[in-house]
Amino acid sequence: MDDIDPEDRDVETYERVVDIFRKADRNGDGQIDQLEFAAVFMGLRPGVWTYEKLAKMWSQADVNHDGTISYEEFASWLFLGSVDQEAFCEE
């Protein structure tokens, strides 16, 4: 039986997503550009993230195709997209 309150889990998940986004948003402008996006994923698991995979993920995450990913796009992509969750795990 899971003793964690669902609201606590939601807050924890939200905080984790915000943390990932802030790490990706290296210049602090509230948007992730392609270089920031690639830098974060290549840093997480260099052997897993190829340029081809990153380009495919980018096209899925940048929903409005403006060349940046907003927090809303990022969160939606993480939760509703086809993200390989295991690739985010640390070894």
SVG drawing of the C-alpha trace seen along z (x, -y; Angstrom):
<svg xmlns="http://www.w3.org/2000/svg" viewBox="-4 -36 32 38">
<polyline fill="none" stroke="black" stroke-width="0.4" points="0.0,0.0 1.3,-3.4 1.2,-5.9 2.1,-9.0 -0.7,-11.4 -1.5,-12.0 -1.3,-15.8 2.1,-15.4 3.2,-13.3 1.8,-15.9 3.8,-18.7 6.9,-16.6 6.5,-15.9 5.8,-19.5 9.0,-20.6 11.0,-18.0 9.8,-19.2 10.5,-22.8 14.0,-21.9 14.7,-20.1 13.3,-23.0 15.5,-25.6 18.6,-23.5 17.8,-23.4 17.1,-27.1 20.7,-28.1 20.3,-31.7 17.2,-32.2 14.9,-33.6 12.0,-31.3 12.5,-29.4 14.6,-26.5 16.3,-26.8 17.8,-23.9 21.3,-24.3 20.1,-24.3 17.8,-21.3 20.7,-19.4 23.2,-20.3 20.9,-19.0 20.1,-15.7 23.6,-15.0 24.8,-15.7 22.3,-13.3 23.1,-10.3 25.6,-11.0 25.5,-7.6 21.8,-7.5 20.9,-10.9 22.0,-11.1 21.5,-14.2 18.8,-12.3 16.9,-11.5 17.2,-15.0 15.9,-16.4 12.9,-14.1 12.2,-15.0 12.6,-18.7 10.0,-18.6 7.6,-16.9 8.2,-19.3 8.2,-22.6 4.5,-22.4 4.1,-25.9 7.3,-25.6 8.6,-29.0 12.1,-27.7 11.9,-27.6 10.2,-25.4 8.1,-27.1 7.6,-25.6 4.0,-24.7 5.3,-22.9 8.0,-21.2 5.6,-19.9 3.1,-18.8 5.7,-17.0 7.1,-15.2 3.7,-14.1 1.8,-13.5 4.5,-12.9 6.4,-9.8 9.4,-10.4 11.7,-7.5 11.5,-7.8 14.3,-5.4 16.7,-7.7 16.3,-10.2 17.4,-7.8 20.9,-8.2 23.1,-5.1"/>
</svg>
